[in-house]
Amino acid sequence: MAALELETPIAYVKGVGPQKAELLKKELSVFTCGDLLHYFPFRHIDRTRFYKIAEINAELPFVQVVGRLTSKELIGEKQGRRLVAQFRDETGSMELVWFQSLKWVNDNMVTGQMYVAFGKPNLFNGTFSIVHPEIELLQSPLQKRGNQSLQPVYGSTEKLKKFGLDTKGIQKIQSALLDAVAAQLHETLPAYLLEKYRLPDRSTALLNIHFPPSPEKLRAAERRIKFEELFFIQLELLHTKQLRNLKFRGNVFDKVGEKLNTFYRENLPFDLTGAQKRVIREIRTDTQRGSQMNRLVQGDVGSGKTVVALMSMLLANDNGFQACMMAPTEILARQHFESVKALVGDGLVNVEILTGTTKKKERTSLHSRLEAGEIDMLIGTHALIEDKVKFRNLGLVVIDEQHRFGVEQRARLWRKNAVPPHILVMTATPIPRTLAMTLYGDLDVSVIDELPPGRKPITTVHLFESQRLRMFGLMKTEIAKGRQVYLVYPLIKESEKLDLLFLEAGIEQLRYHFPLPQYQMSIVHGKMANSDKDYEMERFVSGKTQIMVATTVIEVGVNVPNASVMIIENAERFGLSQLHQLRGRVGRGAEQSFCVLMSGNKLTREAKLRLDTMVRTNNGFEISEIDLELRGPGDLSGTQQSGTLNLKLADLAKDQAILQEARSTVIALFEEDRLLQKPEHALLKRYLDSKRSGISFDKIS
């Protein structure tokens, strides 16, 4: 076969052609030879082990048996028609059964011949059988690639299987592809790194990940490919960070002035935690360097991120600069505005809010005052990035829950000043350390890992449907104390597929137990108009209603210190991160708060682990690590949008040690050779150039 390029369309691989190529594009997103080469098997089957028929049991995932085909018979009619063959070795006999391709199998299977049969054993009426076994003559060449060693198993789909692209079919085209592109598999890592970490070269690793000659070679190939994936992610991220530090000078905040000092001495209603003080010191250091700050502040719900952001904005004000804070929703923006106004009081700084609902007359006035420098802090939503919004001297941008904003939206804020403003990103979604290193590896990361003094840990309990009266009793007890309650449902209307207690039925049940006029209720869900949602939210926030019935629309953005109970219906249907965010809506006052996880009686093992984790711990970072292990990075907030994680083999939950190794290696590399000018780093420099130019690395390496 003529040598193929890794960029060559998949149709040109032997055994593929236009029709299968179209299917591979649609079903697996495999477009080129390179895509197919990096479509790795999800496991390998050990074909070195042969079982005797007497050794077989139904618990085995698969068996490989050498035996003689002693008879075969077509049985049944129409849909029930099947071919049953008797298969025997010196220890006993079993059946081989086919329901499809009966004529071909019957014509090609010869009684009296010795075969190797492979497949999942089943036990029926005391007889073992294999349905649709893989089968071949014993005297056929067994040494062909992958056959009698660790055989790769590839993910497939029903459509692909109809065209012969089951795991066996994909094996064949992978084998043909490896023969054709062997010469194109150039090395991507410097030789000294291969030697230091004892990694196989790229060509050997790719061959052995598909068709390993031994378990040891497979493990070495997996480690090499995982290291490479994580190394190049870190190389890009840390190179971006380095370029930004070199390219973007930043305004210097070299003094702590009257505004920050007055706030700290006279307005701050509580002592800062050690974690808050540490993060503020890190921000102070960043803003004195003369280069643009890009810092991510992670803090669990209620850890005091808003105060850290406010003190950072006051620091900007003290140094003659304006500051702004952008939130993803109007409710959250208004909440930040009211919190900041309450904290700074009157006369210290001029704080304004700008959202999509700001009236035209107010907006016009605000625009002119902002451009004249009369507004010190502007808090708002996406409205802040409009071209009409011009600052006199923007020095600091705070972005809350930044995964809700696109890259271009954030960049439009950065361009509102001649010298790019310092960037402070905040998130209340705890991010596992490994994910932070990959998603936000170009940012400096601060963690607020203490709760303010006086906050009582939320008591979390898991109740089954049969214990619902206990839930109603807790609600009535807390409402009698003057407290408020959230009830969150996963659905708005009944689903035919999911047997859930849906919101509308839940409201009817609540009306029976909590009748008017003694109990007042707010109802909020995603299908309502924004104005209606805001009205209902406001009734609850102001204390006019005691019960808030909602879907997960209230996950982020409602701060009601008087709410002391969070009830989550069908809690087994929620992810851990979402459960933790919902629980964080309570526990914001000094009183004891409760979270009740209601579930059905039948729980999967994973659902039970999620609910048990919630009952056991309030630590968001511990919860996020378990969530990462359960769900993988693709489902966690912001990961898909980032575009950074294109991992084919590495697993952030399981490969933390390799990730740390890769990051440390890149940090040391840039410390030694900042501009990658050494000959041994020419490959890496070409890789970064290829990323900027959009040309495939394999084309230029």
C-alpha positions in Angstrom: 0.0 0.0 0.0 1.3 3.5 -0.8 2.4 5.5 2.2 -0.4 7.7 3.6 -0.2 11.0 5.4 -1.8 11.4 8.8 -3.9 14.2 7.2 -5.2 11.9 4.4 -9.0 11.3 4.5 -9.9 8.0 6.1 -11.6 6.8 2.9 -8.1 6.0 1.4 -7.2 3.4 4.1 -7.3 -0.2 2.9 -10.7 -1.7 3.8 -12.5 1.6 4.3 -13.7 3.4 1.1 -16.2 6.2 0.7 -19.3 4.6 2.3 -17.5 3.4 5.5 -15.6 6.6 5.7 -18.9 8.6 5.8 -20.1 6.3 8.7 -16.8 6.7 10.6 -17.2 10.5 10.4 -20.8 10.5 11.6 -20.5 7.8 14.3 -17.0 8.3 15.7 -15.9 11.7 14.4 -13.0 10.0 12.6 -12.1 12.1 9.5 -8.4 11.4 8.8 -5.8 8.7 9.2 -4.5 10.6 12.2 -8.0 10.5 13.8 -8.2 6.8 13.3 -4.7 6.2 14.7 -5.8 8.1 17.9 -9.0 6.1 18.2 -7.6 3.9 20.9 -9.0 0.6 22.2 -10.9 0.9 25.5 -9.5 -2.4 26.7 -7.5 -5.5 25.5 -8.5 -9.1 25.7 -5.8 -11.6 26.7 -5.8 -14.1 23.9 -2.8 -16.0 25.3 -5.0 -18.0 27.6 -6.8 -21.2 26.4 -9.5 -22.8 28.5 -10.5 -26.5 28.5 -14.3 -26.9 28.2 -14.4 -28.4 31.7 -12.8 -25.2 33.1 -15.5 -22.9 31.7 -18.0 -21.1 34.0 -20.7 -18.5 33.2 -19.0 -15.8 35.3 -16.0 -15.5 32.8 -16.2 -12.4 30.6 -14.8 -14.5 27.6 -13.1 -17.8 26.9 -10.8 -19.1 24.1 -11.1 -22.9 23.4 -9.4 -25.2 21.0 -11.7 -28.0 19.9 -13.2 -30.1 17.1 -16.5 -29.3 15.4 -18.3 -32.6 15.6 -21.7 -31.7 14.1 -23.8 -28.8 13.0 -27.6 -28.4 12.5 -30.0 -25.7 11.3 -32.9 -25.5 13.7 -36.2 -23.5 13.8 -38.1 -21.4 11.4 -38.0 -17.7 10.2 -37.0 -15.4 13.0 -36.2 -18.3 15.4 -33.9 -20.0 12.8 -30.3 -20.7 14.1 -27.3 -22.8 13.4 -26.1 -25.0 16.3 -22.7 -26.7 16.2 -21.3 -29.2 18.7 -17.8 -28.3 19.8 -15.7 -30.8 21.7 -12.3 -31.2 23.4 -10.8 -34.0 25.5 -12.6 -32.7 28.7 -16.2 -32.2 27.4 -18.5 -30.6 24.8 -20.3 -27.3 24.3 -22.4 -25.6 21.7 -21.6 -22.8 19.2 -24.7 -20.9 18.1 -25.3 -18.4 15.2 -28.5 -16.4 14.6 -27.2 -14.4 11.6 -25.2 -15.0 8.4 -26.4 -18.7 8.7 -25.7 -19.7 5.1 -22.2 -18.3 5.1 -21.3 -19.9 8.4 -22.9 -23.3 7.4 -21.0 -23.3 4.1 -17.6 -22.4 5.7 -17.7 -24.5 8.9 -16.4 -28.0 8.3 -17.2 -30.8 10.6 -14.3 -32.8 11.8 -11.9 -29.8 11.7 -10.1 -28.3 14.7 -11.0 -24.7 15.4 -10.2 -21.9 17.9 -13.5 -20.5 19.3 -13.6 -17.3 21.3 -16.5 -15.5 23.0 -18.7 -15.0 26.1 -19.8 -18.3 27.7 -23.5 -18.8 28.6 -25.0 -21.6 30.6 -28.5 -22.9 29.5 -30.1 -26.1 30.7 -26.8 -27.4 32.0 -24.9 -26.9 28.7 -22.4 -24.1 27.9 -22.6 -22.2 24.7 -21.0 -19.3 22.9 -23.3 -17.2 20.7 -21.7 -15.7 17.6 -18.2 -16.8 18.5 -15.1 -15.6 16.7 -13.8 -18.7 15.1 -10.9 -19.8 12.9 -9.1 -22.9 11.8 -6.4 -24.0 14.2 -3.8 -24.5 11.5 -4.4 -21.0 10.1 -1.5 -18.5 10.8 -2.1 -17.6 14.4 0.8 -15.2 14.6 -0.9 -12.4 12.7 -0.9 -9.1 14.5 -2.9 -9.1 17.7 -4.4 -12.5 17.3 -2.9 -14.6 20.1 -1.7 -11.7 22.3 -3.5 -8.8 23.8 -6.3 -8.2 21.4 -7.7 -4.6 21.2 -11.4 -4.0 21.8 -12.7 -0.8 20.1 -16.0 1.1 20.7 -18.4 0.6 17.9 -22.1 1.4 17.1 -25.0 -0.6 15.6 -24.7 1.3 12.3 -20.9 0.6 12.1 -21.4 -3.1 12.9 -23.9 -3.5 10.0 -21.0 -2.5 7.7 -18.5 -4.8 9.2 -16.9 -2.2 11.5 -17.3 -4.1 14.7 -14.3 -4.4 17.0 -12.8 -7.0 14.6 -13.4 -4.8 11.6 -11.8 -1.8 13.2 -8.8 -4.0 14.2 -8.3 -4.8 10.5 -8.3 -1.2 9.3 -6.1 -0.1 12.2 -3.6 -2.8 11.3 -3.6 -1.7 7.6 -3.2 1.9 8.7 -0.3 1.2 10.9 1.5 -0.5 8.0 0.8 2.5 5.8 1.8 5.3 8.1 4.7 3.8 10.0 7.1 6.2 8.2 5.0 9.2 9.1 5.1 8.8 12.9 7.7 11.4 13.8 8.8 11.9 17.3 7.2 14.8 19.2 9.1 14.8 22.5 12.8 15.7 23.1 15.1 12.7 23.4 16.2 13.7 26.9 12.6 13.5 28.2 12.2 10.0 26.7 15.4 8.9 28.5 14.5 10.7 31.8 11.1 9.1 32.1 11.9 5.9 30.2 9.3 6.4 27.6 9.1 4.5 24.3 9.3 6.5 21.1 6.1 7.7 19.5 6.0 5.1 16.7 6.5 2.2 19.1 3.9 3.6 21.6 1.2 4.0 18.9 1.9 0.5 17.6 1.8 -1.0 21.1 -1.3 0.8 22.2 -3.2 -0.9 19.5 -1.4 -4.3 19.2 0.8 -4.8 22.3 3.0 -7.9 22.4 2.9 -8.0 26.2 1.1 -6.4 29.2 4.4 -4.6 30.0 4.7 -3.0 26.5 1.0 -2.0 26.7 1.5 -0.2 30.1 4.6 1.6 28.7 2.7 2.7 25.6 -0.2 4.0 27.7 2.1 5.9 30.0 3.9 7.5 27.0 0.7 8.6 25.3 -0.8 10.0 28.5 2.4 11.9 29.3 2.4 13.3 25.8 -1.2 14.5 25.9 -0.8 16.2 29.3 2.6 17.6 28.5 1.4 19.4 25.4 -1.6 20.8 27.2 0.7 22.2 29.9 3.1 23.5 27.2 0.4 25.5 25.5 -1.1 26.8 28.8 2.2 27.9 30.4 3.5 29.3 27.1 0.3 31.4 26.9 0.8 32.6 30.4 4.5 33.4 29.7 3.6 35.3 26.6 1.0 37.3 28.4 3.4 38.3 31.1 6.0 39.4 28.5 3.5 41.1 26.1 0.9 42.7 28.4 2.3 45.2 30.9 -0.1 45.9 33.7 -1.0 49.0 35.7 0.9 49.1 39.0 -1.3 49.3 42.2 1.6 50.4 44.5 -0.4 51.8 47.4 -3.1 50.9 49.8 -4.9 54.2 50.2 -7.8 55.8 52.1 -10.6 53.8 50.5 -9.3 50.4 51.4 -8.0 51.4 54.8 -11.3 53.1 55.7 -13.3 50.1 54.6 -11.1 47.7 56.5 -11.1 49.7 59.7 -14.6 51.0 59.8 -16.9 49.1 57.4 -15.9 45.5 57.5 -18.5 43.8 59.7 -16.4 40.7 60.5 -12.8 39.5 60.8 -11.3 38.2 57.6 -10.4 34.5 57.6 -6.8 33.4 57.2 -7.6 32.2 53.7 -9.1 35.5 52.6 -6.1 37.4 53.9 -3.8 35.0 52.0 -5.6 35.5 48.7 -5.7 39.4 49.2 -1.9 39.3 49.7 -1.5 37.2 46.5 -3.6 39.8 44.6 -1.5 42.7 46.1 1.7 41.0 44.9 0.3 40.4 41.4 -0.8 44.0 40.9 2.6 45.4 41.9 4.6 43.5 39.3 3.9 45.7 36.3 2.4 42.8 34.2 -1.2 41.9 33.8 -2.7 39.8 36.6 -4.7 36.8 35.6 -5.9 35.1 38.8 -8.6 32.5 39.5 -10.1 32.6 43.0 -11.8 29.4 44.0 -14.0 29.4 47.1 -16.8 27.2 48.2 -20.3 28.7 48.6 -20.3 31.2 51.5 -16.4 31.4 51.8 -16.3 35.1 51.3 -15.2 35.6 47.7 -17.3 38.8 47.3 -15.4 40.6 50.1 -12.0 39.6 48.5 -13.3 41.0 45.1 -14.5 44.2 46.8 -11.2 44.8 48.5 -9.4 44.2 45.2 -11.7 46.8 43.5 -11.0 49.3 46.4 -7.3 48.7 45.8 -7.8 49.7 42.1 -9.8 52.8 43.2 -7.0 53.8 45.6 -4.6 53.8 42.7 -6.7 56.0 40.5 -8.5 53.2 38.5 -12.1 52.1 38.0 -13.2 48.5 38.5 -16.0 46.4 37.2 -17.6 43.1 38.1 -19.5 41.0 35.5 -22.0 38.3 36.6 -23.8 35.8 34.4 -27.4 36.7 35.5 -29.3 39.8 36.4 -30.2 38.3 39.8 -26.6 37.5 40.6 -25.5 41.0 39.4 -28.1 42.7 41.6 -27.2 40.5 44.5 -23.5 41.6 44.2 -24.5 45.2 43.8 -26.6 45.2 46.9 -23.9 43.3 48.9 -21.2 45.8 47.8 -23.4 48.8 48.5 -24.3 47.5 52.0 -20.6 46.9 52.8 -19.1 50.2 51.5 -21.9 52.4 52.9 -22.4 56.0 51.7 -19.7 58.3 50.5 -16.7 55.9 50.3 -17.0 55.0 46.6 -19.5 55.5 43.8 -21.0 52.1 42.9 -23.5 51.6 40.0 -25.2 48.7 38.3 -25.9 48.1 34.6 -28.0 45.3 33.3 -30.2 44.6 30.3 -33.2 46.0 32.1 -31.6 49.4 33.0 -33.9 52.1 31.6 -32.6 54.2 28.7 -32.5 57.5 30.6 -30.5 55.9 33.5 -28.2 54.2 30.9 -27.4 57.4 29.1 -26.5 59.1 32.4 -24.5 56.2 33.5 -22.5 56.0 30.3 -21.5 59.7 30.5 -20.6 59.5 34.2 -18.6 56.3 33.6 -16.6 57.9 30.8 -16.0 61.0 32.9 -14.5 58.8 35.7 -17.3 59.7 38.2 -18.2 56.0 38.8 -15.6 54.0 40.8 -17.2 50.5 40.5 -19.6 49.2 37.9 -21.4 45.9 38.5 -23.5 44.3 35.8 -24.2 41.5 33.3 -23.3 41.1 29.7 -24.4 44.7 29.2 -20.9 45.7 30.4 -19.3 44.5 27.2 -21.4 46.6 24.9 -19.4 49.0 22.8 -21.3 52.0 24.2 -19.9 51.3 27.7 -16.6 53.2 27.9 -14.5 53.6 31.0 -12.2 56.5 31.8 -9.5 54.3 33.2 -10.4 50.6 33.8 -7.9 48.9 36.0 -9.5 45.8 37.3 -12.1 43.4 35.9 -13.8 40.8 38.2 -15.6 38.0 36.4 -18.0 35.8 38.5 -18.7 32.2 37.5 -16.5 32.8 34.4 -17.4 29.5 32.8 -20.8 31.1 31.9 -19.0 33.5 29.6 -17.4 32.8 26.2 -13.8 33.7 25.6 -14.7 36.6 23.2 -17.1 38.1 25.7 -14.3 38.3 28.3 -11.9 39.6 25.8 -14.2 42.6 25.0 -13.9 43.7 28.6 -10.1 43.5 28.5 -10.0 45.8 25.4 -11.8 48.7 27.2 -8.5 50.1 28.4 -5.2 51.1 26.6 -3.3 49.0 29.2 -5.2 45.7 29.7 -6.9 45.7 33.1 -6.0 43.1 35.8 -8.3 40.1 35.6 -9.7 38.4 38.7 -11.9 35.4 38.0 -14.1 33.9 40.7 -15.9 30.6 40.9 -18.1 29.0 43.6 -17.9 25.7 41.7 -15.1 23.8 43.5 -12.7 22.6 40.8 -10.5 19.5 41.4 -6.8 20.3 41.5 -6.1 18.3 38.4 -8.9 20.0 36.4 -7.7 23.4 37.6 -4.2 22.6 36.3 -5.6 21.8 32.9 -8.6 24.1 32.5 -7.0 27.1 34.1 -3.3 26.2 33.9 -2.6 29.6 32.3 -4.0 31.4 35.4 -2.6 31.7 38.9 -5.0 29.9 41.2 -6.0 31.0 44.7 -8.2 28.9 47.0 -10.4 30.2 49.9 -10.6 27.1 51.9 -12.1 28.4 55.2 -15.6 29.4 56.0 -16.2 32.7 58.0 -16.4 32.2 61.8 -20.0 31.7 63.2 -21.2 29.7 60.2 -22.6 26.3 61.3 -22.1 23.3 59.0 -25.3 22.4 57.1 -26.8 19.1 58.4 -27.6 16.9 55.4 -29.9 13.9 55.6 -31.1 11.3 53.0 -34.8 10.3 53.2 -36.7 7.8 51.1 -40.2 8.4 49.8 -41.7 6.4 52.8 -40.1 9.0 55.1 -41.8 12.0 53.5 -43.8 13.0 56.6 -40.5 13.6 58.4 -39.6 16.1 55.7 -43.0 17.9 56.0 -42.4 18.0 59.8 -39.0 19.6 59.4 -40.5 22.2 57.0 -43.3 23.1 59.5 -40.9 23.4 62.4 -38.5 25.7 60.6 -41.3 27.9 59.1 -42.8 28.2 62.7 -39.4 29.7 63.7 -39.8 32.3 61.0 -37.4 30.6 58.5 -37.9 29.8 54.8 -37.6 26.6 52.8 -36.5 25.7 49.2 -37.9 22.7 47.4 -36.1 21.8 44.1 -37.4 19.4 41.5 -35.6 18.0 38.4 -38.6 18.3 36.1 -41.4 20.7 35.3 -43.9 18.2 33.8 -44.3 14.5 34.2 -42.1 12.4 31.9 -43.3 9.1 30.5 -39.9 7.7 30.8 -38.9 8.9 34.3 -40.9 8.0 37.3 -40.2 11.3 39.1 -42.2 13.4 41.5 -42.5 16.3 39.1 -42.9 20.0 40.1 -46.6 20.4 39.2 -47.7 17.3 41.2 -45.4 18.4 44.0 -47.2 21.8 44.2 -50.6 20.0 44.6 -49.2 17.8 47.4 -47.7 20.9 49.1 -51.0 22.8 48.9 -52.6 20.0 50.9 -50.0 20.0 53.7 -49.3 23.8 53.6 -52.7 25.5 52.9 -53.3 29.1 52.2 -53.4 31.7 53.8 -51.1 30.4 56.5 -48.4 29.4 54.1 -47.4 31.4 51.1 -45.4 29.9 48.2 -43.2 31.2 45.3 -42.9 29.1 42.1 -39.9 29.5 39.8 -38.9 27.4 36.8 -36.9 27.8 33.5 -40.0 28.0 31.3 -41.2 31.3 32.9 -40.6 34.7 31.6 -37.6 36.5 33.2 -39.9 39.2 34.6 -42.2 36.6 36.3 -39.1 34.7 37.7 -37.7 38.0 39.1 -41.1 38.8 40.7 -41.4 35.4 42.4 -37.8 35.5 43.5 -38.3 38.9 45.0 -41.3 37.8 47.0 -39.2 35.0 48.5 -36.1 37.2 49.1 -38.3 39.8 50.8 -39.9 37.2 53.1 -43.4 37.5 51.6 -43.4 33.7 50.9 -42.1 31.0 53.1 -41.7 28.2 50.5 -39.8 28.5 47.2 -40.7 25.7 44.8 -38.3 25.6 41.9 -36.3 23.7 39.3 -32.5 24.1 39.3 -32.8 27.6 38.0 -32.0 28.7 41.6 -28.7 26.8 41.6 -26.7 30.0 41.4 -27.7 33.5 42.3 -30.1 33.6 45.2 -28.9 34.8 48.6 -31.5 34.5 51.3 -29.8 34.2 54.8 -33.2 33.5 56.4 -33.7 30.3 54.3 -32.7 27.3 56.5 -34.0 24.2 54.6 -33.1 22.9 51.1 -35.1 19.9 50.0 -34.0 18.2 46.8 -36.6 15.9 45.2 -35.3 12.9 43.3 -31.8 13.7 44.5 -30.4 10.6 42.9 -31.0 12.2 39.5 -28.6 15.1 40.2 -24.8 15.2 39.9 -22.7 15.7 43.0 -21.5 19.2 41.9 -25.1 20.3 41.3 -26.3 18.8 44.7 -23.5 20.7 46.4 -24.4 24.0 44.7 -28.0 23.6 45.6 -27.1 22.9 49.2 -25.1 26.1 49.2 -28.3 28.2 48.9 -28.9 27.6 52.7 -26.5 28.0 55.6 -25.9 31.7 54.9 -27.1 32.9 58.2 -26.1 32.2 61.8 -28.8 29.6 62.4 -28.6 25.9 61.9 -29.6 24.9 58.3 -30.6 21.6 56.8 -30.4 19.9 53.4 -32.8 17.0 52.8 -32.1 14.6 49.9 -35.3 12.8 48.9 -35.0 9.7 46.7 -36.8 6.6 45.5 -36.1 3.3 47.2 -34.1 1.8 44.4 -30.7 3.4 43.9 -27.8 2.5 41.6 -24.5 2.0 43.3 -23.2 5.3 41.9 -26.4 7.2 43.1 -26.0 5.8 46.6 -22.3 6.9 46.6 -23.3 10.4 45.6 -26.0 10.7 48.3 -23.7 9.1 50.9 -20.9 11.6 50.0 -23.3 14.5 50.5 -24.4 13.3 53.9 -20.8 12.6 55.0 -19.1 15.9 54.0 -19.7 19.6 53.3 -16.2 20.0 51.8 -16.8 21.2 48.2 -13.2 20.3 47.1 -13.5 16.7 48.4 -16.9 16.4 46.6 -15.5 17.8 43.4 -12.7 15.1 43.4 -15.3 12.3 43.8 -17.5 14.0 41.1 -14.5 14.0 38.7 -13.9 10.2 39.3 -17.6 9.4 38.8 -18.4 11.6 35.8 -15.1 12.5 34.1 -14.0 16.0 33.2 -16.3 16.5 30.2 -19.4 16.9 32.3 -18.0 19.4 34.8 -18.7 23.1 34.5 -17.0 24.9 31.7 -14.8 22.0 30.5 -16.5 21.5 27.1 -16.4 25.2 26.4 -12.7 25.5 27.2 -11.6 23.5 24.2 -8.5 22.7 26.1 -9.2 19.1 27.0 -8.9 16.9 24.0 -7.8 13.9 25.9 -7.9 10.5 24.1 -6.3 8.4 26.8 -5.3 10.4 29.9 -7.8 10.5 32.7 -7.6 13.4 35.1 -9.1 11.5 37.9 -6.7 8.6 37.7 -3.5 10.1 36.1 -2.8 12.9 38.6 0.8 11.8 39.1 1.5 11.9 35.4 -0.2 15.3 35.1 1.9 16.7 37.9 5.0 15.2 36.3 4.1 16.8 32.9 3.4 20.2 34.5 6.6 20.2 36.5 8.6 19.2 33.4 7.2 22.2 31.4 7.8 24.7 34.3 11.4 23.5 34.5 11.8 23.6 30.7 10.6 27.3 30.5 12.8 28.3 33.5 15.9 26.9 31.6 15.0 27.9 28.1 12.2 30.6 28.1 12.1 31.1 24.3 12.8 27.5 23.4 16.0 28.4 21.5 18.0 25.3 22.4 18.3 22.7 19.6 16.7 20.0 21.7 13.6 22.1 22.0 13.2 22.9 18.3 10.4 20.2 18.1 8.4 22.0 20.9 8.9 25.4 19.3 7.6 24.0 16.0 4.6 22.5 17.9 3.7 25.9 19.4 4.2 27.6 16.0 1.9 25.0 14.3 -0.8 25.7 16.9 -0.7 29.4 16.0 -0.6 28.8 12.3 -3.2 26.1 12.3 -0.9 23.7 10.3 -0.7 20.1 11.5 2.3 19.4 13.7 2.9 16.2 11.7 3.3 18.2 8.6 6.1 20.3 10.0 7.8 17.9 12.5 
